[in-house]
Amino acid sequence: MSVFTPVSETELQVFLADYALGEVTEFVGIGSGIENTNFFVSTTQGRYVLTLFEQHEAESMPYFIDLMAWLNEHSVPCAHPIADQAGVMLKTLNGRPAALVQRLSGESNLEPDAQACATLGTALGQLHEAAADFPGHRDNDRGPRWWREMADRLLPQLDKDDAKLLREELRFQGLYRFSDLPRGVIHADLFRDNVLWVDDALSGIIDFYYACNDTLLYDVAVTANDWCTDTQGILDPERTRALLEAYHAVRPFKPIERGAWPVMLRAAALRFWLSRLRDKHFPRPAEIGHIKDPNFFKTILRAHIEHEHTLHKHWI
């Protein structure tokens, strides 16, 4: 969450004047991540995260803010946006939509075991269930249309092997639609660095700014790709089964989802390979920047293709 739009302490003070949060005691930019501008802000009243949204239009922002509030109020462990003294949760700072949310306690677990994956599977199932009645709707703007548009930009930048892989995967994905799969609100970015833990307890899910309405199984696949693969991109049987079993206990899978599982795993790997390639080849200037390695998801995609006929063996 690089700093693309600088904010001075004076500008922060003006922004916070609408809130009843006391005096500022800490204000520091967050350098990890790649999409929005984020700062840690501490005051005499509490700890918060200030986000300036760099990629989304102002009219799309209420979906994210309202969703976070909805989930928090329906017992999903996530940060609640902070309203100012007029009850407004979404504001503007330095020409960007901006929001202040609770800063949750905990640290990321970057080496999860099967128990952590089970805990996460339960939490993801609860998120999907809690959001089932959420009234907002937002299409996935990183879906197949975006894949094709991004591929057109990237193909001239890629070597022969990567270009072939990308073209072949787009062709493969174009064979499937899965319109009958269960759909709803998904997080769409539930990576290890977007979940906080205190000891072995999951304390919070963060970064809902890719959230949208899409196939629920796709969200499970995005999660499994990051939480359950080894360094060769191969799904670890114990962690994968722990994730799937715990999720299934909350939101039981439909029979049709079993057949779609290998395709969804590949789709999830493709989406994040493309976004990391974009950040590598077309970086945006940032005061603090962080670009993630696209080869991580290329490795996962290749592994899923190579082991396509064994991906069902982890299914519950």
C-alpha positions as CSV (number, residue, x, y, z in Angstrom):
1,M,0.0,0.0,0.0
2,S,2.5,2.5,-1.3
3,V,2.3,6.2,-0.8
4,F,1.3,7.7,-4.1
5,T,-0.3,10.8,-2.8
6,P,1.7,12.5,0.0
7,V,-0.1,14.0,2.9
8,S,1.6,16.6,5.2
9,E,0.9,16.8,8.9
10,T,-0.9,20.1,8.4
11,E,-3.2,18.5,5.8
12,L,-3.8,15.6,8.2
13,Q,-4.8,18.0,11.0
14,V,-7.3,19.7,8.7
15,F,-8.7,16.4,7.7
16,L,-9.1,15.2,11.2
17,A,-10.7,18.4,12.4
18,D,-14.1,16.9,11.4
19,Y,-13.5,14.0,13.8
20,A,-13.5,13.8,17.6
21,L,-10.4,11.7,17.9
22,G,-8.1,13.8,20.1
23,E,-4.5,14.8,19.3
24,V,-2.3,13.0,16.7
25,T,0.6,11.0,18.3
26,E,1.8,9.0,15.3
27,F,1.6,9.6,11.5
28,V,3.6,7.3,9.2
29,G,3.2,6.1,5.6
30,I,2.8,2.3,4.9
31,G,5.2,1.1,2.2
32,S,3.9,-2.5,1.6
33,G,1.4,-3.2,-1.1
34,I,0.8,-1.6,-4.5
35,E,-2.6,-0.1,-4.9
36,N,-3.7,2.7,-2.5
37,T,-2.0,5.3,-0.3
38,N,-2.1,4.3,3.4
39,F,-0.9,5.8,6.7
40,F,-0.9,4.6,10.2
41,V,-2.5,7.4,12.4
42,S,-2.6,7.2,16.1
43,T,-4.3,9.8,18.4
44,T,-5.0,10.1,22.0
45,Q,-8.3,8.3,21.3
46,G,-7.1,5.3,19.4
47,R,-5.2,3.8,16.4
48,Y,-6.4,4.1,12.8
49,V,-5.5,3.5,9.2
50,L,-6.0,6.4,6.8
51,T,-6.5,5.3,3.2
52,L,-6.5,7.5,0.0
53,F,-7.9,5.5,-2.9
54,E,-5.8,5.8,-6.0
55,Q,-7.6,3.4,-8.4
56,H,-11.3,3.7,-7.7
57,E,-13.7,6.4,-8.7
58,A,-15.5,8.2,-5.9
59,E,-18.9,6.7,-6.9
60,S,-17.6,3.2,-6.4
61,M,-16.2,3.8,-2.9
62,P,-19.5,3.5,-0.9
63,Y,-19.6,-0.2,-1.8
64,F,-16.3,-0.9,0.1
65,I,-17.0,1.4,3.1
66,D,-20.6,0.1,3.5
67,L,-19.4,-3.5,3.1
68,M,-16.8,-3.2,5.8
69,A,-19.3,-1.7,8.2
70,W,-21.9,-4.4,7.3
71,L,-19.4,-7.2,7.9
72,N,-18.1,-5.8,11.2
73,E,-21.7,-5.4,12.4
74,H,-22.4,-9.0,11.4
75,S,-19.5,-10.4,13.6
76,V,-16.9,-10.8,10.8
77,P,-13.5,-9.7,12.2
78,C,-12.7,-6.7,10.1
79,A,-12.2,-3.0,10.7
80,H,-15.2,-0.6,11.0
81,P,-14.8,2.7,9.1
82,I,-14.8,5.7,11.4
83,A,-17.6,8.3,10.9
84,D,-16.9,12.0,11.4
85,Q,-19.0,14.1,13.7
86,A,-21.6,14.5,10.9
87,G,-21.8,10.7,10.5
88,V,-19.9,10.6,7.2
89,M,-17.5,7.7,6.6
90,L,-16.2,8.5,3.1
91,K,-14.4,11.9,2.6
92,T,-11.9,13.5,0.3
93,L,-8.2,14.4,1.0
94,N,-5.8,15.9,-1.5
95,G,-8.2,15.2,-4.4
96,R,-8.6,11.5,-3.5
97,P,-11.5,9.6,-1.9
98,A,-10.3,8.9,1.7
99,A,-11.5,6.9,4.7
100,L,-10.3,6.4,8.2
101,V,-10.8,2.9,9.7
102,Q,-10.0,1.1,12.9
103,R,-6.4,-0.2,13.1
104,L,-6.7,-3.8,14.2
105,S,-4.3,-5.6,16.5
106,G,-2.1,-8.5,15.3
107,E,0.5,-9.5,12.7
108,S,0.4,-11.4,9.5
109,N,1.2,-15.1,9.5
110,L,3.5,-15.6,6.6
111,E,4.2,-19.3,7.2
112,P,0.7,-20.7,7.9
113,D,0.2,-24.3,9.0
114,A,-2.9,-26.5,8.5
115,Q,-4.5,-25.1,11.7
116,A,-4.1,-21.5,10.5
117,C,-5.6,-22.6,7.1
118,A,-8.6,-24.2,8.9
119,T,-9.1,-21.0,10.9
120,L,-9.0,-19.0,7.8
121,G,-11.4,-21.3,6.0
122,T,-13.9,-20.8,8.8
123,A,-13.5,-17.0,8.6
124,L,-13.9,-17.0,4.8
125,G,-17.1,-19.1,5.0
126,Q,-18.5,-16.7,7.7
127,L,-17.6,-13.7,5.5
128,H,-19.5,-15.2,2.5
129,E,-22.5,-16.1,4.7
130,A,-22.6,-12.7,6.4
131,A,-22.4,-10.8,3.1
132,A,-25.2,-12.9,1.5
133,D,-27.8,-10.2,2.4
134,F,-25.5,-7.2,1.8
135,P,-27.6,-4.8,-0.5
136,G,-24.7,-3.4,-2.4
137,H,-23.4,-4.7,-5.8
138,R,-20.1,-4.2,-7.6
139,D,-18.9,-6.2,-10.6
140,N,-15.4,-7.7,-10.6
141,D,-13.3,-5.2,-12.5
142,R,-10.4,-7.7,-12.5
143,G,-12.3,-10.4,-14.3
144,P,-12.0,-11.9,-17.8
145,R,-12.4,-8.6,-19.7
146,W,-9.6,-7.0,-17.7
147,W,-7.4,-10.1,-18.3
148,R,-7.7,-9.7,-22.0
149,E,-7.2,-5.9,-21.9
150,M,-4.1,-6.3,-19.7
151,A,-2.7,-9.1,-21.9
152,D,-2.9,-6.9,-24.9
153,R,-0.7,-4.3,-23.1
154,L,1.7,-6.9,-21.7
155,L,2.3,-9.3,-24.5
156,P,4.9,-7.0,-26.3
157,Q,6.8,-6.9,-23.0
158,L,7.1,-10.6,-22.4
159,D,9.6,-13.2,-23.6
160,K,8.5,-16.0,-25.9
161,D,7.7,-18.5,-23.2
162,D,5.7,-16.2,-21.0
163,A,3.8,-14.8,-24.0
164,K,2.9,-18.4,-25.0
165,L,1.8,-19.3,-21.5
166,L,-0.4,-16.2,-21.3
167,R,-2.1,-16.7,-24.7
168,E,-2.7,-20.4,-23.9
169,E,-4.2,-19.7,-20.5
170,L,-6.5,-17.0,-21.9
171,R,-7.7,-19.5,-24.5
172,F,-8.3,-22.1,-21.8
173,Q,-10.2,-19.8,-19.6
174,G,-12.3,-18.7,-22.5
175,L,-13.8,-22.2,-22.7
176,Y,-15.5,-21.8,-19.3
177,R,-18.3,-19.6,-17.9
178,F,-19.6,-21.4,-14.8
179,S,-22.7,-19.2,-14.7
180,D,-24.4,-21.8,-12.4
181,L,-21.8,-21.5,-9.6
182,P,-22.9,-19.9,-6.3
183,R,-22.2,-16.2,-6.4
184,G,-22.1,-13.4,-3.8
185,V,-19.7,-10.9,-2.2
186,I,-16.1,-11.9,-2.3
187,H,-13.0,-10.4,-0.7
188,A,-10.9,-11.2,-3.9
189,D,-7.5,-10.5,-2.2
190,L,-7.4,-12.7,0.9
191,F,-3.6,-13.1,1.0
192,R,-1.5,-13.8,4.1
193,D,-0.7,-10.2,4.5
194,N,-4.4,-9.2,4.6
195,V,-5.1,-11.3,7.7
196,L,-4.0,-10.4,11.2
197,W,-3.4,-12.8,14.0
198,V,-2.8,-12.5,17.8
199,D,-1.0,-15.7,18.7
200,D,-3.1,-18.4,17.0
201,A,-6.3,-16.4,16.9
202,L,-7.4,-14.6,13.8
203,S,-7.9,-11.0,14.9
204,G,-8.9,-9.3,11.6
205,I,-9.3,-9.4,7.9
206,I,-8.2,-6.2,6.1
207,D,-7.9,-4.6,2.7
208,F,-11.4,-5.0,1.2
209,Y,-10.7,-2.7,-1.8
210,Y,-10.9,-5.5,-4.4
211,A,-14.2,-6.8,-2.9
212,C,-16.9,-7.4,-5.5
213,N,-19.7,-9.7,-6.4
214,D,-18.5,-12.8,-8.2
215,T,-18.2,-16.6,-7.9
216,L,-17.6,-17.7,-4.3
217,L,-15.4,-20.5,-5.3
218,Y,-13.1,-18.1,-7.1
219,D,-12.5,-16.4,-3.7
220,V,-11.6,-19.8,-2.2
221,A,-9.2,-20.4,-5.0
222,V,-7.5,-17.0,-4.6
223,T,-7.1,-17.8,-0.9
224,A,-5.8,-21.4,-1.5
225,N,-3.2,-20.2,-4.1
226,D,-1.5,-18.0,-1.5
227,W,-2.1,-20.0,1.7
228,C,-1.7,-23.6,0.6
229,T,1.0,-23.7,-2.1
230,D,4.6,-24.7,-1.6
231,T,7.6,-23.0,-3.2
232,Q,7.1,-25.0,-6.4
233,G,3.5,-23.7,-6.7
234,I,2.0,-27.1,-5.8
235,L,-0.9,-27.3,-3.4
236,D,0.0,-28.8,0.0
237,P,-2.5,-31.6,0.7
238,E,-2.8,-31.0,4.4
239,R,-3.2,-27.2,4.3
240,T,-5.6,-27.3,1.3
241,R,-7.9,-29.9,2.9
242,A,-7.9,-28.0,6.2
243,L,-9.0,-24.8,4.4
244,L,-11.7,-26.5,2.3
245,E,-13.1,-28.6,5.1
246,A,-13.4,-25.7,7.5
247,Y,-15.0,-23.5,4.8
248,H,-17.4,-26.3,3.8
249,A,-18.5,-26.6,7.5
250,V,-19.8,-23.0,7.3
251,R,-20.9,-22.7,3.6
252,P,-21.3,-26.2,2.2
253,F,-19.9,-26.6,-1.4
254,K,-22.3,-27.5,-4.1
255,P,-21.5,-30.6,-6.3
256,I,-21.0,-28.4,-9.3
257,E,-18.1,-26.6,-7.5
258,R,-16.0,-29.7,-7.5
259,G,-15.8,-29.7,-11.3
260,A,-14.9,-26.1,-11.4
261,W,-12.1,-26.2,-8.8
262,P,-9.1,-26.7,-11.1
263,V,-10.3,-24.0,-13.5
264,M,-10.8,-21.5,-10.7
265,L,-7.4,-22.2,-9.3
266,R,-5.9,-21.4,-12.6
267,A,-8.1,-18.3,-13.1
268,A,-7.0,-17.0,-9.7
269,A,-3.3,-17.5,-10.5
270,L,-3.7,-15.8,-13.9
271,R,-5.4,-12.7,-12.4
272,F,-2.6,-12.0,-10.0
273,W,0.2,-12.9,-12.4
274,L,-1.3,-10.3,-14.8
275,S,-1.6,-7.6,-12.1
276,R,2.0,-8.2,-10.9
277,L,3.2,-8.1,-14.5
278,R,1.4,-4.8,-15.0
279,D,3.1,-3.4,-11.8
280,K,6.5,-4.5,-13.0
281,H,6.3,-3.3,-16.6
282,F,4.1,-0.2,-16.1
283,P,4.9,1.0,-12.5
284,R,3.3,4.1,-11.1
285,P,5.5,6.7,-9.3
286,A,5.2,6.5,-5.6
287,E,6.9,8.2,-2.6
288,I,7.2,4.8,-1.0
289,G,6.9,1.9,-3.4
290,H,6.7,-1.9,-3.3
291,I,6.4,-4.2,-6.4
292,K,5.7,-7.9,-5.8
293,D,7.3,-10.6,-7.9
294,P,5.0,-11.8,-10.7
295,N,6.9,-15.1,-11.0
296,F,5.3,-16.2,-7.7
297,F,1.9,-16.6,-9.5
298,K,3.5,-17.8,-12.8
299,T,4.9,-20.7,-10.9
300,I,1.6,-21.5,-9.4
301,L,-0.2,-21.3,-12.7
302,R,2.3,-23.6,-14.3
303,A,2.0,-26.0,-11.4
304,H,-1.8,-26.1,-11.7
305,I,-1.5,-26.8,-15.5
306,E,1.1,-29.5,-15.0
307,H,-0.9,-31.2,-12.1
308,E,-4.4,-30.4,-13.5
309,H,-5.6,-34.0,-13.2
310,T,-4.6,-34.3,-9.6
311,L,-6.1,-31.0,-8.2
312,H,-9.3,-32.8,-7.3
313,K,-7.5,-35.1,-4.9
314,H,-7.5,-32.4,-2.2
315,W,-11.3,-31.8,-2.6
316,I,-13.4,-32.8,0.4
